[in-house]
């Protein structure tokens, strides 16, 4: 075949298919416009694109930082912050072994500048550790918590650039900006990206790995090792990333196949490509394993470890996985602790029903409530575009399949605590939703822009109460507590706001408090008693109850709530009653 025939078929000199979107740049001869005007137009478009990126990320940063400043610690944050300080000061792995170290090491980059004080002789549990660090060691809890949250905020913004780049690779600059807008205005990403927790970092690292695998179809030598690093970072942040590992390793084989395929594939050539892809998958897996080991060694180069007491004995497939995973012993023991959590009888709450155990449809139902209506329209439309538009079909395996596998794994969990367990969904599907612009439909861009604007308006209206967000079809954030609980609504984040409200509107009144969170009320100036520890006849004045506690109220607390009148609410997560 001649060079001219290769060019006509879209093949390069080695027989590799070139992407059909790589067209010749317009010139003055093809457009009839002067060269200077064309260059000026391109510069203008680049300037508008850059401005759009800056504006979207700036508003997201503003939303996350201001939210982080105002919110008191959520339930998990003091444990992570305390563990991060122990990592830095004592190089010990003894706390929070159920989660790998990387996410807490990231938080530690901010805490390193906070001059945190912690008694090295402290030997309590991890919940007591967080309380000791924030409230009992002379530290400023607000400053310390913000220092732990800021690195996660920065990381969340960087993942926005990954979303932008991924969608731009698929459908160009307009699609990239659309995906970034959907990401930057997602209430769930803003809510959990502004906290010192692990959900957004783990999901973002997985998305980064998938994007790099997509790019490896063009530049495998550069992108495959980087994909291994990102995959290792996800697994070293949260163990819930493990179900994605087999899927991503298969994508490695697929990317190598695409990068090295030729026009004429015989049996021998096919076998060689499969062997090359398998070898590349092994390399990516080894890089990921090395990253996991590196995070543990970064905490303690000697890897000193004493297994916690009462580790469950796990047999069957789970036991084999724990025994054969090439990870440090602390990681594998942490998996055993997670299995123990999975076997515990947790309480759930969905659409007003309080139950024990888990519901397989909990996460899809919670996502339906807590996802902006514009996204609920764009997600399936984008998935259809990825599957039906010929040039986008290969991306379905990279965008849709990992999302489906991770969601199926999360739905199989026993803890119906919130959509944070599926925060990867708005990340991956922001990329898919942007693919709507690939439809050859004259109104596709207009409809996409209108729905994205609807998402933005819905998100801006809930500011700064992103954790209790629900869409307009379910009544907005003030009604979320009627349908969901825990980190969907009330994760302890409004203790500081409650203190301000009581001081401003209800000074000198008797306070009875049932608070679900990790904050210490007295540290915020709240002098309150627990109404569950006295006779109901003694409970008069203000009864203040976290909405998660209301959702699960039984016995004495339920009777107290039924006999009181709701008069106020704080942050859509705490209700104030008056009891005569």
Helices and strands as residue ranges (DSSP letters): H 3-9, H 28-31, H 35-70, H 77-90, H 102-111, H 126-135, H 141-184, H 187-193, H 199-215, H 220-235, G 239-241, H 243-260, H 267-299, H 316-324, H 329-342, E 347-350, E 353-356, H 362-370, H 373-388, G 390-392, H 393-411, G 419-422, H 424-434, G 435-438, H 444-462, G 472-474, G 477-482, G 486-488, H 495-505, E 511-514, G 521-524, E 528-529, G 531-533, G 536-538, E 541-546, H 547-551, H 555-562, E 565-570, E 574-579
